[in-house]
Amino acid sequence: MGSSPSASSVGDDSHREPTPSLGARVRLVGSALLAGGGVGAVGVGGGAFVEGVAVAADTGFLLGTVAFGFGLLGWAGSVVAGPGLEAMQAHLDAASGWTETDSRRAMARIGAFGAGVMLAAVVVGTALGYA
């Protein structure tokens, strides 16, 4: 017979943080999206006077894509590796304060910020005449 997990460890979610409400999630992502949109609009608008609309819009979209991709990859990595890292911290008694929930939250903010920059680059670039 193979070893099976003890009854106390199966379904034990006592270490999990409470699930945030939909409103809290919308505020988290929405605030980062708006901040990214503001930064992207200022960056593309200012860059259009220095390098031209095409270069500014392309560069803004590229930088937003990098942030969005990093956030998406980091969020997925948190979901996949988070429980293992939390278990390792508990086993080694090395509490660093890192949690899967906090990591996912941070990566969602980074990804939403990048999406805001991408959206602003498209909108401002189009408004300034870049086809």
All heavy atoms as an XYZ file, in Angstrom:
878
protein
N       0.836     -1.177      0.000
C       0.000      0.000      0.000
C       0.881      1.241      0.000
O       1.886      1.294      0.678
C      -0.881      0.036      1.255
C      -1.730     -1.160      1.457
S      -3.232     -0.866      0.550
C      -4.133     -2.282      0.978
N       0.477      2.222     -0.745
C       1.224      3.477     -0.798
C       0.903      4.330      0.412
O      -0.066      4.116      1.132
N       1.742      5.282      0.635
C       1.491      6.168      1.765
C       0.431      7.179      1.371
O       0.391      7.667      0.258
C       2.775      6.886      2.171
O       3.205      7.713      1.119
N      -0.429      7.462      2.296
C      -1.480      8.448      2.038
C      -1.339      9.580      3.039
O      -0.844      9.395      4.142
C      -2.856      7.802      2.154
O      -3.055      7.351      3.470
N      -1.774     10.764      2.640
C      -1.656     11.895      3.560
C      -2.534     11.689      4.779
O      -3.553     11.022      4.732
C      -2.141     13.100      2.742
C      -2.742     12.562      1.491
C      -2.347     11.129      1.369
N      -2.097     12.228      5.878
C      -2.861     12.072      7.109
C      -4.177     12.836      7.002
O      -4.323     13.758      6.210
C      -2.050     12.595      8.296
O      -1.864     13.986      8.163
N      -5.111     12.444      7.800
C      -6.438     13.049      7.755
C      -6.383     14.526      8.117
O      -7.169     15.327      7.628
C      -7.386     12.309      8.698
N      -5.436     14.923      8.947
C      -5.370     16.315      9.362
C      -4.832     17.220      8.263
O      -5.092     18.414      8.258
C      -4.513     16.463     10.620
O      -3.182     16.104     10.327
N      -4.057     16.690      7.310
C      -3.482     17.540      6.273
C      -4.363     17.635      5.035
O      -4.162     18.495      4.204
C      -2.100     17.026      5.867
O      -2.219     15.776      5.215
N      -5.336     16.747      4.898
C      -6.202     16.773      3.736
C      -7.255     17.854      3.926
O      -7.987     17.867      4.900
C      -6.876     15.393      3.513
C      -7.868     15.468      2.367
C      -5.843     14.331      3.271
N      -7.312     18.772      2.974
C      -8.314     19.824      3.018
C      -8.087     20.872      4.094
O      -8.992     21.602      4.439
N      -6.893     20.954      4.640
C      -6.595     21.924      5.684
C      -6.285     23.273      5.046
O      -5.199     23.497      4.534
C      -5.418     21.443      6.526
C      -5.101     22.396      7.664
O      -6.003     23.164      8.053
O      -3.963     22.357      8.144
N      -7.238     24.164      5.065
C      -7.054     25.491      4.495
C      -6.968     26.552      5.575
O      -7.255     27.718      5.336
C      -8.211     25.823      3.542
C      -8.110     25.073      2.220
O      -6.991     24.652      1.883
O      -9.141     24.908      1.551
N      -6.568     26.169      6.770
C      -6.530     27.122      7.875
C      -5.472     28.201      7.666
O      -5.579     29.272      8.237
C      -6.268     26.394      9.186
O      -5.022     25.734      9.140
N      -4.450     27.940      6.835
C      -3.412     28.924      6.592
C      -3.775     29.887      5.465
O      -3.059     30.835      5.220
C      -2.084     28.229      6.274
C      -2.086     27.537      4.941
N      -2.720     26.328      4.744
C      -1.559     27.883      3.751
C      -2.568     25.958      3.484
N      -1.873     26.882      2.859
N      -4.868     29.677      4.787
C      -5.273     30.515      3.665
C      -5.883     31.821      4.163
O      -6.581     31.857      5.169
C      -6.307     29.796      2.794
C      -5.789     28.563      2.151
C      -5.152     28.914      0.870
N      -4.704     27.688      0.220
C      -3.826     27.673     -0.722
N      -3.310     28.781     -1.147
N      -3.453     26.546     -1.269
N      -5.607     32.891      3.410
C      -6.209     34.175      3.720
C      -7.625     34.194      3.161
O      -7.931     33.481      2.210
C      -5.376     35.288      3.086
C      -3.981     35.386      3.668
C      -3.153     36.474      3.010
O      -3.740     37.382      2.400
O      -1.936     36.402      3.119
N      -8.489     35.025      3.714
C      -9.853     35.101      3.185
C      -9.849     35.604      1.742
O      -9.011     36.415      1.360
C     -10.556     36.091      4.106
C      -9.523     36.695      4.954
C      -8.280     35.886      4.846
N     -10.780     35.125      0.960
C     -10.887     35.527     -0.442
C     -11.402     36.957     -0.524
O     -12.428     37.278      0.070
C     -11.852     34.591     -1.187
O     -11.386     33.259     -1.038
C     -11.935     34.942     -2.646
N     -10.682     37.826     -1.265
C     -11.152     39.214     -1.368
C     -12.431     39.294     -2.200
O     -12.688     38.460     -3.058
C      -9.998     39.933     -2.060
C      -9.190     38.881     -2.698
C      -9.426     37.616     -1.942
N     -13.203     40.329     -1.952
C     -14.456     40.511     -2.680
C     -14.167     40.941     -4.116
O     -13.051     41.351     -4.456
C     -15.305     41.574     -1.987
O     -14.669     42.838     -2.098
N     -15.198     40.878     -4.942
C     -15.050     41.291     -6.336
C     -14.701     42.769     -6.422
O     -13.875     43.178     -7.245
C     -16.343     40.991     -7.111
C     -16.348     41.390     -8.578
C     -15.270     40.630     -9.342
C     -17.704     41.140     -9.186
N     -15.289     43.571     -5.557
C     -14.990     44.998     -5.552
C     -13.528     45.283     -5.239
O     -12.920     46.167     -5.839
N     -12.966     44.534     -4.299
C     -11.553     44.716     -3.964
C     -10.658     44.324     -5.132
O      -9.645     44.982     -5.401
C     -11.194     43.889     -2.735
N     -11.032     43.268     -5.834
C     -10.245     42.845     -6.993
C     -10.324     43.860     -8.124
O      -9.329     44.143     -8.790
C     -10.727     41.481     -7.472
C     -10.418     40.376     -6.512
C     -10.967     39.060     -6.974
N     -10.686     38.029     -5.984
C     -11.006     36.778     -6.143
N     -11.615     36.374     -7.234
N     -10.708     35.902     -5.198
N     -11.513     44.412     -8.343
C     -11.683     45.421     -9.390
C     -10.882     46.677     -9.050
O     -10.234     47.257     -9.925
C     -13.181     45.747     -9.590
C     -13.381     46.978    -10.456
C     -13.905     44.550    -10.191
N     -10.888     47.091     -7.782
C     -10.094     48.250     -7.369
C      -8.609     47.991     -7.547
O      -7.870     48.872     -7.995
C     -10.376     48.603     -5.907
C     -11.643     49.390     -5.706
C     -11.759     49.932     -4.291
N     -11.643     48.914     -3.252
C     -12.651     48.173     -2.809
N     -13.848     48.338     -3.316
N     -12.461     47.289     -1.858
N      -8.164     46.795     -7.208
C      -6.750     46.446     -7.331
C      -6.291     46.547     -8.777
O      -5.304     47.216     -9.089
C      -6.522     45.018     -6.807
C      -5.133     44.452     -7.029
C      -4.335     44.621     -5.755
C      -5.212     43.004     -7.413
N      -7.017     45.905     -9.679
C      -6.633     45.892    -11.089
C      -6.961     47.231    -11.744
O      -6.168     47.749    -12.533
C      -7.320     44.720    -11.820
C      -7.087     44.786    -13.306
C      -6.824     43.394    -11.267
N      -8.109     47.811    -11.407
C      -8.514     49.066    -12.025
C      -7.582     50.221    -11.700
O      -7.271     51.043    -12.573
N      -7.115     50.299    -10.462
C      -6.207     51.395    -10.098
C      -4.872     51.261    -10.830
O      -4.305     52.252    -11.277
C      -5.994     51.445     -8.589
O      -5.365     50.263     -8.122
N      -4.386     50.040    -10.967
C      -3.135     49.833    -11.701
C      -3.325     50.102    -13.189
O      -2.443     50.652    -13.848
C      -2.618     48.412    -11.483
N      -4.485     49.732    -13.725
C      -4.790     49.990    -15.136
C      -4.836     51.496    -15.392
O      -4.267     51.977    -16.387
C      -6.113     49.329    -15.505
C      -6.513     49.329    -16.974
C      -5.597     48.400    -17.753
C      -7.942     48.866    -17.123
N      -5.484     52.247    -14.511
C      -5.547     53.703    -14.668
C      -4.173     54.348    -14.515
O      -3.835     55.275    -15.259
C      -6.522     54.299    -13.660
C      -8.000     54.072    -13.955
C      -8.858     54.596    -12.807
C      -8.399     54.717    -15.258
N      -3.384     53.869    -13.564
C      -2.035     54.414    -13.384
C      -1.186     54.141    -14.631
O      -0.458     55.024    -15.106
C      -1.378     53.804    -12.152
N      -1.284     52.928    -15.155
C      -0.550     52.598    -16.384
C      -1.018     53.428    -17.554
O      -0.211     53.876    -18.384
N      -2.330     53.668    -17.631
C      -2.850     54.510    -18.700
C      -2.333     55.931    -18.611
O      -1.975     56.542    -19.624
N      -2.263     56.453    -17.405
C      -1.729     57.805    -17.224
C      -0.256     57.897    -17.584
O       0.171     58.811    -18.302
N       0.515     56.938    -17.111
C       1.950     56.931    -17.420
C       2.169     56.744    -18.920
O       3.007     57.410    -19.536
C       2.681     55.835    -16.611
C       4.094     55.613    -17.112
C       2.697     56.197    -15.137
N       1.394     55.849    -19.522
C       1.524     55.610    -20.958
C       1.148     56.821    -21.784
O       1.820     57.154    -22.765
N       0.070     57.501    -21.387
C      -0.364     58.693    -22.129
C       0.677     59.807    -22.056
O       1.007     60.429    -23.071
C      -1.704     59.178    -21.585
N       1.205     60.034    -20.865
C       2.229     61.067    -20.711
C       3.502     60.678    -21.464
O       4.115     61.498    -22.152
C       2.531     61.315    -19.207
C       3.763     62.178    -19.018
C       1.325     61.938    -18.528
N       3.874     59.395    -21.362
C       5.085     58.941    -22.043
C       4.991     59.026    -23.548
O       5.907     59.520    -24.222
N       3.878     58.557    -24.098
C       3.716     58.596    -25.553
C       3.526     60.038    -26.028
O       4.097     60.442    -27.043
C       2.534     57.702    -26.004
C       2.234     57.891    -27.474
C       2.841     56.244    -25.712
N       2.743     60.802    -25.282
C       2.549     62.204    -25.668
C       3.849     63.001    -25.640
O       4.148     63.757    -26.562
N       4.631     62.811    -24.590
C       5.914     63.503    -24.509
C       6.924     62.982    -25.508
O       7.678     63.747    -26.123
N       6.932     61.673    -25.696
C       7.862     61.076    -26.660
C       7.551     61.449    -28.089
O       8.432     61.466    -28.951
N       6.290     61.778    -28.371
C       5.908     62.169    -29.730
C       6.582     63.463    -30.140
O       6.896     63.660    -31.318
C       4.393     62.312    -29.818
N       6.823     64.373    -29.178
C       7.492     65.627    -29.495
C       8.996     65.442    -29.673
O       9.636     66.215    -30.374
C       7.234     66.668    -28.403
C       5.809     67.110    -28.358
C       4.997     66.751    -27.292
C       5.272     67.872    -29.382
C       3.673     67.158    -27.247
C       3.954     68.276    -29.349
C       3.141     67.917    -28.280
N       9.550     64.426    -29.054
C      10.996     64.199    -29.124
C      11.374     63.313    -30.309
O      12.249     63.658    -31.106
C      11.502     63.562    -27.801
C      12.980     63.242    -27.888
C      11.209     64.473    -26.626
N      10.715     62.166    -30.443
C      11.090     61.181    -31.448
C      10.078     61.018    -32.579
O      10.342     60.329    -33.532
C      11.302     59.812    -30.781
C      12.492     59.740    -29.866
C      13.810     59.808    -30.616
O      13.870     59.349    -31.776
O      14.766     60.336    -30.037
N       8.912     61.556    -32.409
C       7.857     61.368    -33.395
C       6.801     60.419    -32.856
O       7.051     59.613    -31.957
N       5.616     60.507    -33.426
C       4.475     59.740    -32.934
C       4.697     58.242    -33.100
O       4.422     57.450    -32.194
C       3.183     60.186    -33.652
C       2.008     59.330    -33.218
C       2.904     61.643    -33.394
N       5.204     57.825    -34.245
C       5.361     56.392    -34.524
C       6.323     55.736    -33.542
O       6.021     54.680    -32.974
C       5.846     56.184    -35.958
N       7.460     56.344    -33.327
C       8.456     55.777    -32.413
C       7.936     55.782    -30.980
O       8.089     54.799    -30.240
C       9.792     56.546    -32.520
C      10.776     56.096    -31.452
C      10.399     56.386    -33.904
N       7.281     56.868    -30.572
C       6.768     56.965    -29.202
C       5.678     55.935    -28.949
O       5.670     55.274    -27.910
C       6.246     58.374    -28.946
N       4.749     55.788    -29.887
C       3.662     54.822    -29.705
C       4.197     53.392    -29.710
O       3.776     52.567    -28.890
C       2.613     55.004    -30.799
N       5.111     53.099    -30.619
C       5.683     51.744    -30.664
C       6.474     51.428    -29.399
O       6.371     50.327    -28.852
C       6.582     51.582    -31.888
C       5.799     51.506    -33.192
O       4.568     51.304    -33.143
O       6.431     51.653    -34.261
N       7.263     52.375    -28.935
C       8.061     52.167    -27.724
C       7.173     52.027    -26.491
O       7.401     51.151    -25.650
C       9.055     53.326    -27.530
O       9.876     53.425    -28.691
C       9.920     53.106    -26.304
N       6.147     52.865    -26.398
C       5.225     52.766    -25.270
C       4.506     51.426    -25.252
O       4.366     50.793    -24.202
N       4.047     50.978    -26.419
C       3.373     49.687    -26.494
C       4.336     48.559    -26.128
O       3.966     47.629    -25.401
C       2.798     49.468    -27.894
C       1.880     48.294    -27.977
C       0.553     48.412    -27.600
C       2.331     47.058    -28.414
C      -0.310     47.324    -27.651
C       1.485     45.971    -28.483
C       0.159     46.099    -28.100
N       5.574     48.635    -26.604
C       6.568     47.606    -26.291
C       6.850     47.536    -24.791
O       6.869     46.445    -24.209
C       7.865     47.880    -27.053
C       9.037     46.965    -26.728
C       8.750     45.558    -27.222
C      10.310     47.495    -27.330
N       7.030     48.677    -24.147
C       7.312     48.677    -22.707
C       6.106     48.173    -21.912
O       6.260     47.463    -20.922
C       7.719     50.071    -22.248
C       9.072     50.564    -22.792
C       9.301     52.012    -22.400
C      10.205     49.676    -22.310
N       4.907     48.528    -22.352
C       3.706     48.008    -21.706
C       3.591     46.504    -21.859
O       3.168     45.796    -20.936
N       3.964     46.006    -23.025
C       3.920     44.564    -23.266
C       4.893     43.815    -22.362
O       4.568     42.736    -21.859
C       4.253     44.267    -24.747
O       3.334     44.971    -25.570
C       4.170     42.797    -25.056
N       6.059     44.389    -22.138
C       7.032     43.759    -21.246
C       6.475     43.671    -19.823
O       6.549     42.618    -19.179
C       8.378     44.524    -21.275
C       9.312     44.045    -20.174
C       9.043     44.372    -22.635
N       5.894     44.760    -19.339
C       5.315     44.747    -17.991
C       4.140     43.782    -17.907
O       4.009     43.024    -16.933
C       4.878     46.156    -17.593
N       3.270     43.789    -18.920
C       2.124     42.884    -18.926
C       2.584     41.431    -18.938
O       2.072     40.597    -18.184
C       1.235     43.171    -20.145
C       0.049     42.260    -20.242
C      -1.025     42.411    -19.389
C       0.006     41.252    -21.190
C      -2.124     41.568    -19.469
C      -1.084     40.407    -21.286
C      -2.157     40.558    -20.421
N       3.555     41.106    -19.773
C       4.060     39.734    -19.846
C       4.726     39.292    -18.553
O       4.537     38.160    -18.100
N       5.488     40.189    -17.932
C       6.119     39.859    -16.659
C       5.073     39.595    -15.586
O       5.178     38.638    -14.823
C       7.058     40.997    -16.222
C       7.727     40.746    -14.906
C       8.807     39.890    -14.821
C       7.273     41.365    -13.753
C       9.422     39.645    -13.604
C       7.881     41.128    -12.536
C       8.960     40.263    -12.464
N       4.043     40.432    -15.547
C       2.974     40.241    -14.565
C       2.218     38.946    -14.786
O       1.904     38.220    -13.845
N       1.929     38.629    -16.044
C       1.206     37.402    -16.358
C       2.037     36.170    -16.015
O       1.538     35.221    -15.396
C       0.835     37.387    -17.844
C      -0.048     36.248    -18.320
C      -1.404     36.311    -17.638
C      -0.214     36.330    -19.827
N       3.298     36.178    -16.383
C       4.178     35.052    -16.071
C       4.393     34.913    -14.565
O       4.365     33.807    -14.014
C       5.520     35.221    -16.776
C       6.524     34.091    -16.633
C       5.969     32.809    -17.250
C       7.831     34.470    -17.302
N       4.576     36.033    -13.880
C       4.757     35.993    -12.427
C       3.518     35.516    -11.699
O       3.606     34.779    -10.715
N       2.334     35.922    -12.177
C       1.090     35.479    -11.560
C       0.935     33.964    -11.708
O       0.616     33.268    -10.745
C      -0.102     36.200    -12.193
C      -1.397     35.897    -11.535
C      -1.936     36.556    -10.472
C      -2.314     34.854    -11.863
N      -3.141     35.989    -10.133
C      -3.395     34.939    -10.967
C      -2.330     33.856    -12.831
C      -4.478     34.069    -11.006
C      -3.402     32.984    -12.878
C      -4.461     33.098    -11.973
N       1.197     33.467    -12.910
C       1.088     32.023    -13.138
C       2.112     31.262    -12.302
O       1.817     30.201    -11.739
C       1.273     31.704    -14.620
N       3.316     31.798    -12.198
C       4.334     31.157    -11.367
C       3.948     31.134     -9.903
O       4.225     30.165     -9.188
N       3.294     32.182     -9.441
C       2.824     32.220     -8.056
C       1.772     31.154     -7.805
O       1.765     30.505     -6.762
C       2.239     33.595     -7.724
O       3.215     34.588     -7.844
N       0.876     30.989     -8.763
C      -0.177     29.987     -8.615
C       0.418     28.585     -8.589
O       0.037     27.749     -7.764
C      -1.213     30.118     -9.759
C      -2.171     28.946     -9.768
C      -1.982     31.422     -9.624
N       1.375     28.324     -9.475
C       1.951     26.981     -9.584
C       2.878     26.668     -8.413
O       2.787     25.607     -7.803
C       2.698     26.823    -10.930
C       3.493     25.541    -10.966
C       1.726     26.876    -12.087
N       3.778     27.585     -8.098
C       4.810     27.303     -7.098
C       4.463     27.792     -5.693
O       5.139     27.419     -4.733
C       6.129     27.941     -7.525
N       3.427     28.603     -5.564
C       3.093     29.197     -4.271
C       2.873     28.222     -3.143
O       3.484     28.356     -2.075
N       2.007     27.216     -3.316
C       1.787     26.284     -2.210
C       3.062     25.545     -1.791
O       3.296     25.326     -0.604
C       0.748     25.313     -2.766
C       0.032     26.085     -3.829
C       1.072     26.980     -4.422
N       3.889     25.202     -2.759
C       5.147     24.528     -2.430
C       6.097     25.427     -1.655
O       6.752     24.984     -0.699
N       6.174     26.687     -2.058
C       7.047     27.619     -1.351
C       6.542     27.888      0.063
O       7.335     27.982      1.003
C       7.165     28.928     -2.123
C       7.983     28.849     -3.410
C       7.859     30.132     -4.205
C       9.444     28.572     -3.087
N       5.223     28.019      0.220
C       4.675     28.216      1.557
C       4.914     26.997      2.437
O       5.237     27.124      3.622
C       3.187     28.533      1.480
C       2.900     29.932      0.981
C       1.422     30.250      0.922
O       0.586     29.330      1.037
O       1.091     31.427      0.763
N       4.781     25.798      1.882
C       5.039     24.570      2.641
C       6.510     24.476      3.035
O       6.842     24.056      4.146
C       4.623     23.350      1.833
N       7.396     24.876      2.112
C       8.820     24.847      2.418
C       9.145     25.825      3.552
O       9.914     25.493      4.461
C       9.636     25.211      1.182
C      11.137     25.228      1.433
S      12.070     25.882      0.046
C      11.590     27.581      0.086
N       8.550     27.007      3.514
C       8.785     27.975      4.581
C       8.311     27.434      5.924
O       8.983     27.601      6.939
C       8.061     29.289      4.289
C       8.706     30.118      3.230
C       7.932     31.404      2.972
O       6.804     31.571      3.406
N       8.559     32.317      2.255
N       7.166     26.791      5.924
C       6.638     26.235      7.173
C       7.522     25.094      7.665
O       7.799     24.983      8.857
C       5.210     25.738      6.968
N       7.981     24.250      6.739
C       8.812     23.099      7.119
C      10.165     23.546      7.663
O      10.672     22.975      8.635
C       9.007     22.186      5.907
C       9.862     20.998      6.187
N       9.419     19.941      6.959
C      11.133     20.695      5.804
C      10.394     19.037      7.031
N      11.433     19.479      6.336
N      10.753     24.553      7.032
C      12.067     25.031      7.470
C      11.977     26.074      8.583
O      13.006     26.525      9.082
C      12.820     25.634      6.280
C      13.179     24.660      5.156
C      13.833     25.419      4.004
C      14.104     23.569      5.668
N      10.756     26.453      8.948
C      10.530     27.488      9.952
C      11.276     28.769      9.577
O      11.958     29.379     10.383
C      10.938     27.004     11.345
C      10.348     27.885     12.439
O       9.321     28.533     12.165
O      10.916     27.916     13.545
N      11.151     29.132      8.298
C      11.822     30.313      7.765
C      10.768     31.284      7.252
O      10.596     31.481      6.063
C      12.770     29.922      6.641
N      10.055     31.883      8.155
C       8.979     32.787      7.770
C       9.558     34.086      7.223
O      10.130     34.883      7.941
C       8.084     33.073      8.967
N       9.429     34.278      5.919
C       9.926     35.494      5.286
C       8.813     36.495      5.043
O       9.063     37.606      4.606
C      10.589     35.156      3.951
O       9.623     34.681      3.038
N       7.580     36.102      5.286
C       6.453     36.982      5.033
C       5.900     36.850      3.628
O       4.917     37.487      3.287
N       6.529     36.029      2.785
C       6.052     35.831      1.418
C       4.851     34.911      1.446
O       4.856     33.869      2.087
C       7.154     35.194      0.563
C       6.783     35.048     -0.882
C       7.055     35.940     -1.862
C       6.086     33.956     -1.497
N       6.571     35.471     -3.057
C       5.969     34.258     -2.869
C       5.540     32.774     -1.032
C       5.338     33.417     -3.766
C       4.908     31.932     -1.938
C       4.816     32.252     -3.285
N       3.797     35.312      0.751
C       2.632     34.452      0.614
C       2.225     34.411     -0.855
O       2.495     35.345     -1.622
C       1.440     34.950      1.447
O       1.022     36.225      0.949
C       1.778     35.034      2.929
N       1.580     33.336     -1.214
C       1.091     33.198     -2.586
C       0.097     34.308     -2.913
O       0.131     34.891     -4.004
C       0.427     31.834     -2.756
C      -0.219     31.654     -4.114
C      -1.086     30.414     -4.184
O      -1.190     29.654     -3.199
O      -1.687     30.218     -5.251
N      -0.758     34.631     -1.974
C      -1.774     35.656     -2.192
C      -1.145     37.013     -2.468
O      -1.539     37.711     -3.406
C      -2.706     35.741     -0.968
O      -3.251     34.444     -0.718
C      -3.817     36.738     -1.185
N      -0.163     37.396     -1.664
C       0.509     38.678     -1.882
C       1.245     38.699     -3.211
O       1.282     39.718     -3.896
C       1.487     38.974     -0.748
C       0.793     39.309      0.555
O      -0.411     39.639      0.519
O       1.450     39.230      1.611
N       1.849     37.585     -3.584
C       2.569     37.505     -4.849
C       1.613     37.632     -6.033
O       1.878     38.357     -6.987
C       3.349     36.194     -4.927
O       4.040     36.110     -6.148
N       0.491     36.931     -5.955
C      -0.502     37.037     -7.041
C      -1.040     38.458     -7.143
O      -1.229     38.988     -8.234
C      -1.652     36.056     -6.818
C      -1.299     34.635     -7.161
C      -2.506     33.714     -7.090
N      -2.928     33.495     -5.708
C      -4.109     33.851     -5.218
N      -5.012     34.414     -5.973
N      -4.398     33.615     -3.958
N      -1.270     39.089     -5.999
C      -1.772     40.462     -5.977
C      -0.768     41.407     -6.634
O      -1.141     42.266     -7.441
C      -2.048     40.877     -4.540
C      -2.739     42.198     -4.393
C      -3.061     42.514     -2.932
N      -3.953     41.511     -2.380
C      -3.717     40.852     -1.247
N      -2.629     41.085     -0.548
N      -4.589     39.965     -0.806
N       0.498     41.271     -6.307
C       1.526     42.133     -6.889
C       1.653     41.912     -8.395
O       1.767     42.868     -9.171
C       2.869     41.865     -6.208
N       1.618     40.657     -8.813
C       1.739     40.363    -10.241
C       0.515     40.847    -11.015
O       0.628     41.292    -12.164
C       1.951     38.871    -10.469
C       3.288     38.350     -9.957
S       4.681     39.186    -10.743
C       5.472     39.907     -9.334
N      -0.662     40.806    -10.403
C      -1.872     41.338    -11.060
C      -1.739     42.847    -11.253
O      -2.133     43.381    -12.291
C      -3.114     41.008    -10.237
N      -1.167     43.527    -10.268
C      -0.956     44.971    -10.404
C       0.034     45.285    -11.513
O      -0.174     46.209    -12.298
C      -0.450     45.561     -9.087
C      -1.521     45.768     -8.092
C      -1.013     46.503     -6.888
N      -2.126     46.762     -5.989
C      -1.987     46.986     -4.713
N      -0.799     47.007     -4.172
N      -3.047     47.221     -3.966
N       1.125     44.546    -11.574
C       2.123     44.785    -12.616
C       1.522     44.522    -13.996
O       1.708     45.306    -14.931
C       3.378     43.918    -12.382
C       4.113     44.387    -11.129
C       4.305     43.959    -13.598
C       5.227     43.458    -10.680
N       0.782     43.431    -14.125
C       0.161     43.109    -15.410
C      -0.869     44.144    -15.821
O      -0.935     44.549    -16.986
N      -1.688     44.609    -14.894
C      -2.690     45.632    -15.210
C      -2.034     46.958    -15.559
O      -2.498     47.669    -16.460
C      -3.650     45.805    -14.036
N      -0.951     47.297    -14.885
C      -0.215     48.508    -15.217
C       0.296     48.425    -16.654
O       0.161     49.371    -17.434
C       0.953     48.707    -14.241
C       1.757     49.945    -14.504
C       1.358     51.157    -13.970
C       2.908     49.903    -15.275
C       2.091     52.308    -14.210
C       3.641     51.044    -15.522
C       3.235     52.250    -14.992
N       0.880     47.294    -17.017
C       1.369     47.113    -18.391
C       0.248     47.185    -19.411
O       0.403     47.773    -20.487
N      -0.910     46.608    -19.087
C      -2.053     46.678    -19.997
C      -2.518     48.124    -20.160
O      -2.899     48.532    -21.264
C      -3.187     45.805    -19.470
N      -2.474     48.904    -19.091
C      -2.838     50.313    -19.176
C      -1.890     51.096    -20.061
O      -2.311     51.944    -20.854
N      -0.598     50.808    -19.952
C       0.388     51.475    -20.810
C       0.150     51.097    -22.270
O       0.188     51.957    -23.161
C       1.828     51.120    -20.372
C       2.852     51.652    -21.372
C       2.122     51.665    -18.979
N      -0.114     49.822    -22.526
C      -0.378     49.381    -23.900
C      -1.608     50.082    -24.465
O      -1.597     50.563    -25.605
C      -0.584     47.865    -23.931
C       0.671     47.058    -23.674
S       0.402     45.301    -23.345
C      -0.752     44.803    -24.565
N      -2.680     50.131    -23.682
C      -3.913     50.772    -24.130
C      -3.694     52.257    -24.397
O      -4.154     52.790    -25.423
C      -5.011     50.566    -23.085
C      -6.375     51.147    -23.415
C      -6.954     50.460    -24.652
C      -7.310     50.975    -22.231
N      -2.991     52.923    -23.514
C      -2.714     54.356    -23.700
C      -1.853     54.591    -24.924
O      -2.062     55.575    -25.651
C      -2.034     54.924    -22.458
N      -0.901     53.715    -25.186
C      -0.049     53.882    -26.371
C      -0.881     53.797    -27.648
O      -0.677     54.581    -28.582
C       1.056     52.819    -26.380
N      -1.828     52.890    -27.683
C      -2.683     52.763    -28.854
C      -3.598     53.973    -28.991
O      -3.714     54.560    -30.081
C      -3.525     51.455    -28.778
C      -4.583     51.426    -29.852
C      -2.617     50.246    -28.876
N      -4.250     54.373    -27.902
C      -5.208     55.484    -27.954
C      -4.506     56.792    -28.279
O      -4.929     57.533    -29.177
C      -6.000     55.572    -26.626
C      -6.822     56.842    -26.564
C      -6.880     54.356    -26.463
N      -3.425     57.105    -27.568
C      -2.720     58.368    -27.801
C      -2.044     58.368    -29.165
O      -2.084     59.362    -29.885
C      -1.705     58.639    -26.666
C      -0.838     59.850    -26.983
C      -2.428     58.833    -25.351
N      -1.468     57.249    -29.555
C      -0.850     57.164    -30.883
C      -1.862     57.383    -31.989
O      -1.601     58.100    -32.967
N      -3.035     56.793    -31.836
C      -4.088     56.979    -32.828
C      -4.595     58.426    -32.832
O      -4.819     59.016    -33.894
C      -5.267     56.008    -32.567
O      -4.756     54.673    -32.579
C      -6.346     56.164    -33.605
N      -4.754     59.000    -31.643
C      -5.229     60.378    -31.548
C      -4.238     61.366    -32.159
O      -4.637     62.397    -32.697
C      -5.487     60.750    -30.094
N      -2.961     61.064    -32.107
C      -1.935     61.940    -32.662
C      -1.654     61.671    -34.136
O      -0.784     62.295    -34.728
C      -0.635     61.830    -31.853
C      -0.715     62.339    -30.412
C       0.613     62.112    -29.696
C      -1.103     63.810    -30.376
N      -2.367     60.711    -34.700
C      -2.257     60.507    -36.141
C      -1.417     59.347    -36.598
O      -1.113     59.228    -37.778
N      -1.033     58.457    -35.694
C      -0.273     57.262    -36.085
C      -1.254     56.189    -36.506
O      -2.099     55.778    -35.744
C       0.591     56.788    -34.928
C       1.436     55.566    -35.223
C       2.307     55.550    -36.289
C       1.354     54.444    -34.409
C       3.076     54.440    -36.553
C       2.127     53.334    -34.665
C       2.988     53.341    -35.742
O       3.755     52.228    -36.003
N      -1.161     55.770    -37.748
C      -2.135     54.786    -38.265
C      -1.715     53.404    -38.002
O      -0.909     52.750    -38.210
C      -2.353     54.997    -39.742
